[in-house]
């Protein structure tokens, strides 16, 4: 029988998804013939080798939380009198980590989880996840400005991927990205001669803010 990567074997047995199998390996929870194996490229002979998982991994249930981050709260690393988002979450959620970030002046959807593979997948620049934002600007965007935003814009020496802009009303738009650079939308809008006065994230990958209001949160399923 041909050799097989350990994570594929674990997935085929129905024990864990491949991504969770990789996380289990990296954390030292997988043994082959009694020896801990952490190297993701390791292959086994399913007919001869014995693969074991720690019981704690098989029984672990990850938490996925959709949170509406209020404006003026920081995602992590609060300074001085800043308030971190997780501070208003119940105690059972305070150990969760944010998947990415929203800047202090922005609001809207942000995900929290204790699933490292889930977070890594969403933050991997090689994986394209759509992000939809609602914005209001101080100077209306004309057709030329919108065309500039939707094209491949060069920002600080980096060529941004194309975006999609839709008008909702005067000075009010949605903008869809497939990447998330630091303060990207604000800097793009300034580049074309306007300024963001409100920015709210509505969607991130398969997740959307739904009927959540500022400060609300709810548990969601793993959709990747």
VOPAGU-2260 file (C-alpha; in pm, 1 decimal, decimal comma):
REM VOPAGU-2260
SITE   aa  ch    i         X         Y         Z
SITE  UNK   A    0       0,0       0,0       0,0
SITE  UNK   A    1     129,2     350,3     -83,2
SITE  UNK   A    2     240,6     588,2     190,0
SITE  UNK   A    3       2,7     856,1     316,1
SITE  UNK   A    4      43,8    1181,6     506,4
SITE  UNK   A    5     -59,5    1144,7     869,4
SITE  UNK   A    6    -315,6    1425,9     858,0
SITE  UNK   A    7    -485,6    1265,3     557,1
SITE  UNK   A    8    -502,1     932,3     737,1
SITE  UNK   A    9    -650,8    1094,9    1048,5
SITE  UNK   A   10    -910,1    1271,9     834,1
SITE  UNK   A   11   -1003,5     950,1     652,3
SITE  UNK   A   12   -1059,5     778,5     985,9
SITE  UNK   A   13   -1310,7    1050,5    1071,3
SITE  UNK   A   14   -1119,0    1153,2    1382,3
SITE  UNK   A   15   -1044,2    1515,3    1285,6
SITE  UNK   A   16   -1046,1    1739,0     979,7
SITE  UNK   A   17    -709,5    1770,9     806,2
SITE  UNK   A   18    -662,3    2121,9     944,2
SITE  UNK   A   19    -733,3    2011,2    1300,3
SITE  UNK   A   20    -509,4    1707,2    1252,1
SITE  UNK   A   21    -226,4    1941,4    1153,3
SITE  UNK   A   22    -283,0    2150,2    1464,8
SITE  UNK   A   23    -285,4    1835,7    1680,7
SITE  UNK   A   24      44,8    1725,7    1525,7
SITE  UNK   A   25     208,6    2064,6    1575,5
SITE  UNK   A   26     103,1    2061,1    1940,7
SITE  UNK   A   27     247,0    1714,2    2002,1
SITE  UNK   A   28     -82,0    1526,4    2034,2
SITE  UNK   A   29     -18,4    1265,6    1761,7
SITE  UNK   A   30     190,4     950,8    1799,0
SITE  UNK   A   31     306,3     703,1    1535,7
SITE  UNK   A   32     418,4     367,7    1671,4
SITE  UNK   A   33     439,6     522,8    2017,6
SITE  UNK   A   34     652,9     821,2    1913,6
SITE  UNK   A   35     528,7    1182,4    1901,1
SITE  UNK   A   36     535,8    1317,8    1544,7
SITE  UNK   A   37     515,5    1693,1    1474,8
SITE  UNK   A   38     646,8    1712,6    1117,7
SITE  UNK   A   39     348,0    1777,2     888,8
SITE  UNK   A   40     512,8    1612,4     590,1
SITE  UNK   A   41     555,1    1278,1     767,1
SITE  UNK   A   42     404,1     982,0     582,3
SITE  UNK   A   43     293,0     645,6     716,8
SITE  UNK   A   44     202,2     302,4     589,0
SITE  UNK   A   45    -161,4     263,1     704,5
SITE  UNK   A   46    -128,5    -117,3     702,6
SITE  UNK   A   47     179,8    -127,6     924,1
SITE  UNK   A   48     198,1     191,6    1130,6
SITE  UNK   A   49     -12,5     263,6    1439,0
SITE  UNK   A   50    -142,6     620,6    1468,0
SITE  UNK   A   51    -276,2     745,7    1802,0
SITE  UNK   A   52    -437,6    1072,4    1913,1
SITE  UNK   A   53    -453,7    1207,9    2266,5
SITE  UNK   A   54    -798,4    1157,1    2417,0
SITE  UNK   A   55    -807,9    1526,9    2505,4
SITE  UNK   A   56    -793,2    1615,0    2134,5
SITE  UNK   A   57   -1064,6    1372,9    2032,0
SITE  UNK   A   58   -1296,8    1516,0    2295,4
SITE  UNK   A   59   -1210,1    1885,2    2251,2
SITE  UNK   A   60   -1483,8    2115,1    2127,8
SITE  UNK   A   61   -1372,8    2444,1    1979,4
SITE  UNK   A   62   -1566,3    2766,8    2019,8
SITE  UNK   A   63   -1640,0    3007,2    1735,4
SITE  UNK   A   64   -1785,5    3343,7    1828,8
SITE  UNK   A   65   -1917,6    3621,8    1605,8
SITE  UNK   A   66   -1888,6    3958,2    1780,5
SITE  UNK   A   67   -2009,2    4305,0    1685,0
SITE  UNK   A   68   -1712,5    4516,9    1792,1
SITE  UNK   A   69   -1826,0    4860,0    1908,9
SITE  UNK   A   70   -1644,1    5167,4    1786,3
SITE  UNK   A   71   -1362,5    5292,9    2013,3
SITE  UNK   A   72   -1279,8    4944,1    2143,6
SITE  UNK   A   73    -950,7    4779,8    2044,0
SITE  UNK   A   74    -917,7    4421,5    1924,7
SITE  UNK   A   75    -608,3    4348,0    2132,5
SITE  UNK   A   76    -310,1    4504,2    2312,2
SITE  UNK   A   77    -497,6    4792,5    2481,4
SITE  UNK   A   78    -295,0    5100,8    2572,5
SITE  UNK   A   79    -354,6    5324,6    2876,5
SITE  UNK   A   80    -732,3    5359,0    2922,9
SITE  UNK   A   81    -832,7    5172,8    2604,2
SITE  UNK   A   82   -1093,9    4898,3    2632,8
SITE  UNK   A   83   -1029,4    4559,5    2471,8
SITE  UNK   A   84   -1321,4    4383,6    2302,7
SITE  UNK   A   85   -1289,4    4064,9    2506,6
SITE  UNK   A   86   -1339,7    4265,9    2827,5
SITE  UNK   A   87   -1715,6    4276,6    2775,4
SITE  UNK   A   88   -1740,8    3905,4    2689,2
SITE  UNK   A   89   -1854,6    3655,4    2956,2
SITE  UNK   A   90   -1582,4    3470,2    3145,7
SITE  UNK   A   91   -1623,8    3151,1    2940,5
SITE  UNK   A   92   -1518,4    3340,6    2626,4
SITE  UNK   A   93   -1230,7    3550,1    2760,6
SITE  UNK   A   94    -970,3    3290,1    2657,9
SITE  UNK   A   95   -1066,8    3319,6    2290,3
SITE  UNK   A   96    -842,0    3496,8    2041,7
SITE  UNK   A   97    -952,8    3742,3    1775,5
SITE  UNK   A   98    -920,3    3634,1    1413,4
SITE  UNK   A   99    -746,9    3936,8    1266,0
SITE  UNK   A  100    -841,2    4283,0    1384,4
SITE  UNK   A  101   -1053,9    4590,8    1333,3
SITE  UNK   A  102    -898,4    4926,5    1411,5
SITE  UNK   A  103   -1019,9    5130,3    1707,2
SITE  UNK   A  104   -1231,8    5368,0    1498,1
SITE  UNK   A  105   -1407,7    5087,6    1309,2
SITE  UNK   A  106   -1698,3    4869,5    1415,7
SITE  UNK   A  107   -1870,1    4552,2    1308,7
SITE  UNK   A  108   -1804,9    4181,9    1269,3
SITE  UNK   A  109   -1499,9    4016,2    1418,4
SITE  UNK   A  110   -1453,3    3646,1    1491,6
SITE  UNK   A  111   -1310,0    3494,2    1810,0
SITE  UNK   A  112   -1201,6    3132,4    1856,5
SITE  UNK   A  113    -969,2    2892,3    2036,6
SITE  UNK   A  114    -915,7    2695,1    1714,0
SITE  UNK   A  115    -567,1    2783,4    1590,1
SITE  UNK   A  116    -606,4    2615,9    1251,1
SITE  UNK   A  117    -929,5    2808,2    1189,9
SITE  UNK   A  118    -752,6    3136,9    1265,8
SITE  UNK   A  119    -452,4    3048,5    1051,9
SITE  UNK   A  120    -678,1    2964,5     758,3
SITE  UNK   A  121    -856,1    3301,1     773,9
SITE  UNK   A  122    -533,0    3497,5     808,3
SITE  UNK   A  123    -339,9    3311,1     538,0
SITE  UNK   A  124    -265,3    3568,7     262,6
SITE  UNK   A  125    -269,0    3286,2       7,7
SITE  UNK   A  126    -635,8    3213,8      85,3
SITE  UNK   A  127    -884,1    3468,6     -47,8
SITE  UNK   A  128   -1166,6    3559,1     191,9
SITE  UNK   A  129   -1412,8    3828,9      93,4
SITE  UNK   A  130   -1461,8    4109,8     342,4
SITE  UNK   A  131   -1760,9    4340,3     300,0
SITE  UNK   A  132   -1768,6    4683,5     463,0
SITE  UNK   A  133   -2020,3    4964,2     486,0
SITE  UNK   A  134   -1861,4    5308,9     474,7
SITE  UNK   A  135   -1962,5    5673,2     490,6
SITE  UNK   A  136   -1729,6    5943,5     360,6
SITE  UNK   A  137   -1705,8    6320,4     405,7
SITE  UNK   A  138   -1674,3    6386,8      31,3
SITE  UNK   A  139   -1886,8    6192,3    -214,1
SITE  UNK   A  140   -1709,3    5950,0    -446,3
SITE  UNK   A  141   -1756,0    6022,0    -815,3
SITE  UNK   A  142   -1722,0    5769,8   -1097,9
SITE  UNK   A  143   -1349,9    5837,0   -1142,7
SITE  UNK   A  144   -1277,3    5790,2    -773,4
SITE  UNK   A  145   -1475,6    5465,0    -765,2
SITE  UNK   A  146   -1287,3    5339,4   -1070,1
SITE  UNK   A  147    -958,0    5414,6    -893,7
SITE  UNK   A  148   -1072,4    5223,2    -587,0
SITE  UNK   A  149   -1185,8    4921,5    -789,0
SITE  UNK   A  150    -865,2    4904,4    -990,5
SITE  UNK   A  151    -532,5    4765,7    -867,3
SITE  UNK   A  152    -416,0    5054,2    -649,8
SITE  UNK   A  153     -50,7    5096,5    -553,1
SITE  UNK   A  154     -26,7    5179,2    -183,0
SITE  UNK   A  155     308,9    5212,5      -5,5
SITE  UNK   A  156     474,8    5010,8    -279,9
SITE  UNK   A  157     220,9    4726,5    -258,0
SITE  UNK   A  158     -19,7    4653,8    -543,6
SITE  UNK   A  159    -361,1    4597,8    -387,0
SITE  UNK   A  160    -605,7    4348,5    -530,6
SITE  UNK   A  161    -912,3    4488,5    -712,1
SITE  UNK   A  162   -1213,5    4580,1    -498,4
SITE  UNK   A  163   -1585,3    4617,4    -561,9
SITE  UNK   A  164   -1763,1    4941,2    -466,5
SITE  UNK   A  165   -2140,8    4989,4    -461,6
SITE  UNK   A  166   -2327,7    5310,9    -386,9
SITE  UNK   A  167   -2602,3    5298,7    -124,0
SITE  UNK   A  168   -2676,0    5671,6    -120,6
SITE  UNK   A  169   -2497,5    6006,8    -117,6
SITE  UNK   A  170   -2159,5    5960,0      58,2
SITE  UNK   A  171   -2267,2    5608,0     157,7
SITE  UNK   A  172   -2117,5    5291,0       3,8
SITE  UNK   A  173   -2022,2    4928,7      47,9
SITE  UNK   A  174   -1675,0    4810,5     -47,2
SITE  UNK   A  175   -1567,3    4449,1     -85,0
SITE  UNK   A  176   -1205,9    4339,5     -35,1
SITE  UNK   A  177   -1032,9    4004,5     -72,8
SITE  UNK   A  178    -740,7    4100,2     153,1
SITE  UNK   A  179    -700,7    4294,1     474,7
SITE  UNK   A  180    -405,5    4530,3     496,8
SITE  UNK   A  181    -364,9    4767,1     791,5
SITE  UNK   A  182    -630,9    5042,4     771,0
SITE  UNK   A  183    -660,4    4957,2     402,7
SITE  UNK   A  184    -998,0    5113,7     325,6
SITE  UNK   A  185    -924,2    5435,9     511,8
SITE  UNK   A  186    -594,9    5477,1     328,9
SITE  UNK   A  187    -749,9    5394,5      -9,2
SITE  UNK   A  188   -1026,7    5649,8      40,4
SITE  UNK   A  189    -773,2    5914,8     141,0
SITE  UNK   A  190    -567,9    5827,4    -167,3
SITE  UNK   A  191    -858,7    5925,6    -395,8
SITE  UNK   A  192    -928,4    6248,7    -207,4
SITE  UNK   A  193   -1196,7    6170,5      50,1
SITE  UNK   A  194   -1209,5    6060,4     414,3
SITE  UNK   A  195   -1389,7    5778,4     598,4
SITE  UNK   A  196   -1621,4    5897,7     875,5
SITE  UNK   A  197   -1783,9    5557,2     943,4
SITE  UNK   A  198   -1659,1    5206,6     871,8
SITE  UNK   A  199   -1844,7    4887,9     961,2
SITE  UNK   A  200   -1749,8    4532,3     865,1
SITE  UNK   A  201   -2057,8    4340,0     753,0
SITE  UNK   A  202   -1908,2    4011,9     630,5
SITE  UNK   A  203   -1590,0    3809,6     665,7
SITE  UNK   A  204   -1570,3    3497,8     449,2
SITE  UNK   A  205   -1886,1    3287,2     504,3
SITE  UNK   A  206   -1983,0    3483,8     816,8
SITE  UNK   A  207   -2201,8    3793,6     828,2
SITE  UNK   A  208   -2309,3    4029,8    1101,5
SITE  UNK   A  209   -2675,8    3938,4    1058,8
SITE  UNK   A  210   -2898,1    4098,0    1322,3
SITE  UNK   A  211   -2618,6    4156,1    1574,5
SITE  UNK   A  212   -2608,9    4504,8    1721,7
SITE  UNK   A  213   -2313,0    4687,6    1873,5
SITE  UNK   A  214   -2176,0    4482,2    2163,6
SITE  UNK   A  215   -2373,0    4167,6    2074,5
SITE  UNK   A  216   -2215,6    3825,3    2021,6
SITE  UNK   A  217   -2326,3    3472,8    1934,7
SITE  UNK   A  218   -2169,6    3131,4    1890,0
SITE  UNK   A  219   -2144,0    3014,0    1529,8
SITE  UNK   A  220   -2036,9    2695,3    1353,1
SITE  UNK   A  221   -1706,6    2623,1    1182,4
SITE  UNK   A  222   -1789,4    2690,5     816,6
SITE  UNK   A  223   -1447,0    2626,9     662,6
